[in-house]
Amino acid sequence: MIATAELESAIRSSIPVLHLEIIDQSNGCGENYAVLVVSEAFEGKKTLARHRYINDLLKEQIAQMHAFSQKSLTPKQYEAYLAKNAEVA
């Protein structure tokens, strides 16, 4: 079982994080996580490069999971994401 704190520690120790959400979608058994990572480190990088970076960073943890999904956004993209979600709500 992977703990949320383990994922948070691995991410925060590797890149500067403006915002981080880690959601256990497996009802507490730690086998299915979704993460939202907002970092200036993603500036100038395409989505695939961001995903590969996070996947490589968490490769040991992901290997123990059933499912893993992520959103990796720049601060500007995160602002747009929040504004879009506010319109829907």
C-alpha positions as CSV (number, residue, x, y, z in Angstrom):
1,M,0.0,0.0,0.0
2,I,1.3,3.4,-0.9
3,A,0.6,6.3,1.5
4,T,-0.4,9.8,0.3
5,A,2.5,11.2,2.4
6,E,5.0,9.1,0.5
7,L,3.8,10.5,-2.8
8,E,3.7,14.1,-1.5
9,S,7.3,13.8,-0.1
10,A,8.7,12.4,-3.4
11,I,7.1,15.2,-5.4
12,R,7.8,18.1,-3.1
13,S,11.5,17.0,-2.6
14,S,12.1,17.1,-6.4
15,I,10.4,20.2,-7.8
16,P,9.1,23.5,-6.4
17,V,5.3,22.9,-5.9
18,L,2.8,25.8,-5.9
19,H,-0.1,23.5,-5.4
20,L,-0.5,19.7,-4.9
21,E,-3.6,17.6,-4.6
22,I,-3.3,13.8,-4.1
23,I,-6.5,11.9,-4.2
24,D,-6.8,8.2,-3.1
25,Q,-9.5,7.0,-5.4
26,S,-9.3,3.4,-4.0
27,N,-11.3,4.0,-0.8
28,G,-8.1,4.0,1.3
29,C,-6.3,0.9,0.1
30,G,-3.7,3.0,-1.7
31,E,-3.9,1.3,-5.1
32,N,-5.4,4.1,-7.2
33,Y,-4.2,7.7,-7.0
34,A,-4.9,10.9,-9.0
35,V,-2.5,13.8,-8.5
36,L,-2.7,17.5,-9.5
37,V,0.7,19.1,-9.5
38,V,1.2,22.8,-10.2
39,S,4.8,23.9,-10.6
40,E,6.8,26.6,-12.3
41,A,9.2,23.7,-13.2
42,F,6.7,22.8,-16.0
43,E,7.0,26.1,-17.8
44,G,8.1,25.5,-21.4
45,K,7.5,21.7,-21.2
46,K,4.9,19.9,-23.2
47,T,2.3,17.8,-21.4
48,L,4.0,14.5,-22.3
49,A,7.4,15.7,-20.9
50,R,5.6,16.7,-17.6
51,H,3.9,13.4,-17.3
52,R,7.1,11.5,-18.0
53,Y,8.9,13.5,-15.4
54,I,6.3,12.8,-12.7
55,N,6.0,9.1,-13.8
56,D,9.8,8.7,-13.5
57,L,9.8,10.5,-10.2
58,L,7.2,8.1,-8.8
59,K,8.1,5.0,-10.7
60,E,8.6,2.8,-7.6
61,Q,5.3,3.9,-6.1
62,I,3.4,3.6,-9.4
63,A,4.7,0.0,-9.9
64,Q,2.8,-0.9,-6.7
65,M,-0.5,0.7,-7.8
66,H,-3.4,-0.5,-9.8
67,A,-4.0,2.9,-11.4
68,F,-2.4,6.3,-11.5
69,S,-3.5,9.5,-13.2
70,Q,-2.1,13.0,-13.2
71,K,-2.6,16.6,-14.2
72,S,0.6,18.6,-14.3
73,L,0.0,22.3,-14.8
74,T,2.0,25.6,-14.9
75,P,0.7,28.3,-12.5
76,K,-0.9,30.1,-15.4
77,Q,-2.7,26.9,-16.6
78,Y,-3.8,26.3,-13.0
79,E,-5.4,29.8,-12.9
80,A,-7.3,29.0,-16.1
81,Y,-8.3,25.5,-14.7
82,L,-9.7,27.2,-11.5
83,A,-11.6,29.8,-13.5
84,K,-13.1,27.1,-15.8
85,N,-14.2,25.0,-12.8
86,A,-15.7,28.1,-11.1
87,E,-17.9,28.8,-14.1
88,V,-19.2,25.2,-14.0
89,A,-20.0,25.4,-10.3
